[in-house]
Amino acid sequence: MSRKRSKNVKMPGKRFNPSRLKLARTRRQLTYKALAEKVGLTSRMVSEYEKEYCSSAPPEETVKAFSRALNYPVNFLLEEEAIEVIEKDTVSFRSLKSMKAAQEHAAIGAGQIGVLINDFLENTFQMIPSDVPDYGGYDPKIAAQMLRTEWDLGNASIGNMIHLLEKHGVRVFSLAEDTQSVDAFSFWKGATPYVFLNTKKSGERSRFDAAHELGHLVLHKGGIPQGRDMEVEADRFAAELLMPEVTVSPYKGSTFTIESILKLKHNWKVSAFALIVQMKRSCVLSEWQYKSLVIQASKMGLRTREIDGIERESSLVMRKILDTLSREGCSISDLAKHLKLPVDEVSSLVFKHSVVNINLGRSSNSAGQKRPHLTVVK
């Protein structure tokens, strides 16, 4: 997919990139006014410098001031390559009504950096191509069953959702956003699907978020994956994918307590609430049983936490990539330097794996060099 490059303004020997200033500002959740105050400019001047066809480039000292205020390298602001545009309507934000505009823009910025990192990985490694199907128009439950068949999952519990996504070519990144309003989101960029997961969530909820975002990818490709109806569809897809009705139905007729639910949830690695809801949907629980269990679970605080929770899942692909770079003498800080990005932005998106020392002086895809091939197992 071709890129649309910004018309950058010339500086002595360098080029200032308005799209990168805008990304850095939105990632730091600063308004024009807030950034202007930090660098000693007017809000209008900052706004003008972000325009694609800015009539004049900022002086070198102003660029350095932007760099200090935003904690982004000067080289990032002077990099010629424009930042990929991600349209808001293509992103599966779950809580748009409760999300502040600054949080929404910052999340989209994280998506843009994720695409930037993936571009580097695509040029360095033989990444796994996507085979995520398009089930637009199908009932979510049927779509989940079809996907299990297509991906040869049977009815077994899914061992690791992130690994499953990566095995089928989904680019999975972590989010360190300190807000529950941005818990997870996904989008398609060309033929490549992306999922971003908030690392503040419990292991069970993160698994459900991953399945929920997969639901958006397969059900709403080419549409606008936002709104209550779309969220309900993605939830139904996730529930059936993680807890197939055929594996839940045999428990019909059993006597349930909150203690038995807490034991059973480990069969599917889901939250107690998610299991209760799926049992009600699968007619395993009567209305009275369902309401009773919801009341008990709520009193125990299980809407926001888990008892005897599972470990949060992480990216296998990112670990393999960073391990490979580490063996070549590459650290995450130098990787960030190579990408002209702040270390915190890179580490927060790659599940905060740590690697030691780096040298990216020689290109991994130079002529005659074979790019490392990455494989993911279930």
N, C-alpha and C positions, 0 to 999 in steps of 0.2 A: 504494500500500500504506500503510495507516494506521500511525502511529507509536504506540507505547506510551510515554507520558510518565511520568517518575519523579514521585513525590509530593515535590516540593521543599519544603524547610523555609524559612520566612520569616526574613529578616534585615532590619535597618532599611533599608527602601527597596530591598532586593535579595532574591534567592532563591539559596540554596546548592544545587548540583546534585550529589548523591552519585555518579551514574553518571559524571560527568566527573572527579571525584576518582579514581575507580577506574581510568578509562582512563589518566589522566596517570601514576598510580603504576605500572601494568603496562607502559606504554610505556617508562618509565625503569628497568624491571626491578628494582623495589624491593619487598621484603617489607614486611608491616605493621611488623615490628620495625625494619627499616632506616629507613623513613620516620618512624616514631615517634621514633627517636633524633635524627633531623635537626630535628624540630620541637618536641622536648621534651614528648612525650605518651607514653602507654602504647600498646602494640600493640592492646589492646582498644578504646581510644578511637578510634584510626584506623579499625579495623574497623567500629565503630558508625557513624562518619561516612559510610562507604561504603554503608550499608544504605539501601534504597529508602525505608523508612519510619522513618528516623532520628527519635528522639524529640526531639532538640534540635539546633539548628544550631551549628556552630563559631563562636566569637567572631571578630570581624573580624581581630584580630591573628593568630589561628590560620590563617585563610584566607590571609593574606599570607605566613605562614610556610610553608604548603603550596606557595604559588606560588614562593617563593624556592627551596625544597628541590627542587621538580620542574622548575623553569625553565619553567613554564606561566603564562600571564597570569592575573591575578586574575579578569578578565572571563570567561575560559574556564570557571572553576569556578563562576561566578555566572550563567552563561547558562541560561535556563529550558529551552530545547529539550534533550530527553534524547538520549543517544547510542544509535544503532541497535544492537540486540543481534545479534551474529553467533554462531550456535551452532557449537561446535567440530566437531560431526559433519558440518557442511555444507562444511567447508574441506578442500581436497585436500593436506594436509600429507604430504610424501613420506617424511620421516625421523622419524616420531613416536617410535620407540624410542630414537634417539640425541639427540632434542631435549629440552632441559631444560624444565621447566614454565614457567620465567620467559621463555624464548625463545618458547615457544608462545603465551603470553598476550600478549607484546609484539607478535608477528606478527599476532594477531587484532586487537590494538589498532591496528596499521597499517591493517588492513582497515577498521576502523570509521572511522578518519580519512579513508581513501579514499572511503568512502560519504558522509561529511560534505562533502568537497570536491566530489564528484560532484553532490550535492544543490544546491550553489551553482551549479555549471556548468549543470545542467539548468534552473535558474531564470534564467540569464543568457544562455545560448546555445541555439540549436536543435541539440541534439546528435543524432547519428546513432542511429536506433533499431536494436535488435538483430534480426538474422535468423539467429542461431546455431540450427541445427536440433537436435532431440532424436533421437539414434540409439541410445538405450538398448536393449540386447539384441542389437545387431548385432555381428558379428565386427569387431574393431578395424581390420583391413586393409580390409575391405569398407566400413566406415564412412568411412575416409579417402578411398577412391575415390569414394564417394557425395558426400562434401563437395566434392571437387575438381570433380565434375560440377555440383553445385548452385551452386557459386560461380564456375563457368566458368573454372577454372584450367588445364584441359587436363592435359598431362604436363610442362609447363615448370617449371623451377626457380623457387621462390618468391623474388621479389626481396627482400622485407622482411617478416618475420613480424609485427612489431608493427604496421606499416601495414596488413597484411591483416586482423589482428584488429580494428583500429579502423575499417576500412572497413565491417565487418559489425557494428558496434555494441558491441564488447567494450570495456569501460573498462580501460585498461592503465595501471598505476602502477609506479613503480620502488621498489626496496627498498635501503636503505643499511645493512641489518643486517650487522654484522661477524661473520658466522658462516656456515659452509657448511651448517649444519643447516637453515637457512631459505633455501633457494636460490630457491624460487618456490612460489606457491600460487594457488588460484583458488576462486571460489564464485559461486553465483547469489544475488542479493538481489532477490526478486520476479522480475520479467521481465528484469532487468539482469545480464549476466555481467561478472565482474571477474577480472582477472589481475594478479598482482604479481610482478615479476621482480627478482632480486638483481643489483645493478650490479657486484658483485665477480666475476662469472663472465666467461669469455671470450666473444667475439662468437658463436662457433660453439655453445657450450654454452647461451648465452642464447636463441639461435634454437630449439634443441631443447627447452629448457624451455618456451618460448612454445607450441610445437606440442604438447608433452606436456600442458600445462594446457588447451589447447583440446580435447585428447582427453578430459580429465575433464569438461569442460563439455558435450560432445556425447554422451558415453557414459554418464555417471553423474549426469545431472540428476535431482534428486528422490531420489537414493540417498545412501549414505555413501561419498564418494570416497576411501577410505582402505584400507590393507592391501596386502599383496604382490600379490594377484591384480589389484587395480585399478591398481596401478603398472605391472605388466607390460602390461596392456591399453593404458594411456596411452602407454607406450613404443612399443608396436607401432603404435599409431595415428600417433604422431609420426614414426616411421621411414618409414612408407608415405607420409605426407603430404609429407615433405621429400625423400624419395628413392624415388619410385614404383618398384616392382619392374620395371615395363615399361621404365624408363630405365636400370636397373642390369643386368638380365639380358643385354643384348647383349655385355657384357664377359666372359661365360662362355667359358672356354677360353683366356683370356689368361694370360700369365705376370706375376705381381705381385711387386713388391718394396715395401718401405716407402716408397721414393722415389716410385714410381708412384702409391701411395695418396695421398701428400702432394700430388701434382699433381691427381689426380682429384677429391679432396674439394672443390676449388673449384667444380666443376660444380654442386654442390648446396649449397655454403656450410655444410658440416657438419664436425664434428671427424673426425679420422682414425679414431678408435675407432668412432664411430657408423657410418661408411661400412663399416668392416671387418665389423661385426656385421650390417649390412643385406645385405652381399654374401654372408655365410654363410647368412643366412635365405633369400636369393633363390637359393641353390644355385649361386652364381657361384664361390664358393671351396670347395675340398675341405676336409675336416676337418684334413688336414695343413697346407694353405696357411693356413687360419684360425689354427691354433695357432702356426704360425711367425710370422705377422704380428703376432699379439697379443704374443708374446714380444719381438719387435723393438721394437714400439711402447712396451711397458712399459719396456724398457731405456732408451729415449729420453725417458722421462718424459711420454709423451703421454696418460697417464691424467688428468693434472692441468693440462697446458698444451698450447698449440698452437704449431707451427712455421709461420711465415708466416700468422699468423692474420688474420681479417677484423675490421673495425671493429665495435664493439658497436652494435646497433641502438637507436634512440631513438623517442620518441613524436612523431608528426607532429601529432596533435591538440593535445597540450600546447603544442607550439611555436606553433601557430596561435593558440591561446587567449592565451598570454602575449604574443605579438606584438600581438594585437588590444588587449589591456589596456595594453600599453606605448604604443601610439599614442594612447591616451586619457590617458596620463600615469600609468600604474600600475606599481609595482615589486613584486617578490615579497615584500619585507618588509612593504609596506602591504597586500598581498593577505592575508598571514598575519594582520596586525592586524585586517583586516576580518572574517576568519574566527575571530578570537580564539584563534589557534593560534601556537605557537612557530615562528619562521622555519625552524629546522632540520627540523621535522616536515613542513612544506609543501615545502621545496626537495628533501628526500630522496625525496618521493613523485612529484614532477613532473619527474624526470630532471635535476634541478639546472639547469634553464634559468635564465638570468639576464635580468631585464628592468629597465628604469629607471623610477624615479619613478611614483607612483600617486595617483589620487584616485577613490575609489569612493563619493563622496558622492551621486551621482545613480544611482538604480536603473536597471539595464540592461533591466528588464522592466516599467518603469512604463507606465501607460496611454498609448497613443499611440506608444510606442517599439517599433520592430521589433527583435527579438533577432537578433544576428549569426548567420548560418547557416554551419556548418562542414561542409566536404566533404573526403573523403580519397580519394586516388587510389592505385592499386596501384604 
